[in-house]
Structure formats: structure tokens, C-alpha cells
Amino acid sequence: MELKGRETSERKAPKTLEEAYELRDASATPEERGFYQEHVYRLRAKKYRSRGIRIEESVRRRERSRAEALQAENEGARRPWWRWVLGRWK
């Protein structure tokens, strides 16, 4: 199956998180980017589990931070520095 860039059989399955990021960022099509983004999610989850970090909590923190950033962006204002700094330790 041809996908505007590489054929599906030519796609390389990344072994490290860094390699997955590089392949994702170098993707030529949205489909290819999605393919590598799934590998990023899988490898990041594996790394978190090895460190004893509960994935669900990490995802919630990341989504909350992203929602706050989008809200601030839509309001045309930046988050206060103290909110940004202290928010990392919640």
C-alpha cells in the first residue's frame, strides 16, 4: 500500500523514544506522523512504567497543563510565571 511517502512495509519500527521522536518529526504525511506518534506513546509508557510512574496520573497532568495553555492562548494572555513553575510539581 502506497502512502504518499513510504510504503507501509518500509516504515521502520523505532526501538528508542528518541528515535521515535526523530522519525515522527521527519514524517512526510499525517498518516506517517500518526504511525510514529503511536510508537512515541507506547515507548513513553514503557519508560514511565520502568521508573514506577503511574501513566494515568502523568497523562492527566499533561492534559491539564495543555488545557490551561490553550485557554491562556485563546485569552491572549500568558500564564503567570509562578503558575508555570509551581504547576510542574502538582
Residue, then its C-alpha position, 0 to 999 in steps of 0.5 A: m500500500e502506497l502512502k504518499g511517502r513510504e510504503t507501509s512495509e518500509r516504515k521502520a519500527p523505532k526501538t528508542l523514544e528518541e528515535a521515535y521522536e526523530l522519525r515522527d518529526a521527519s514524517a512526510t504525511p499525517e498518516e506517517r506522523g500518526f504511525y510514529q506518534e503511536h510508537v512515541y506513546r507506547l515507548r513513553a509508557k514503557k519508560y514511565r512504567s520502568r521508573g514506577i510512574r503511574i501513566e494515568e496520573s502523568v497523562r492527566r497532568r499533561e492534559r491539564s497543563r495543555a488545557e490551561a495553555l490553550q485557554a491562556e492562548n485563546e485569552g491572549a494572555r500568558r500564564p503567570w510565571w509562578r503558575w508555570v513553575l509551581g504547576r510542574w510539581k502538582 
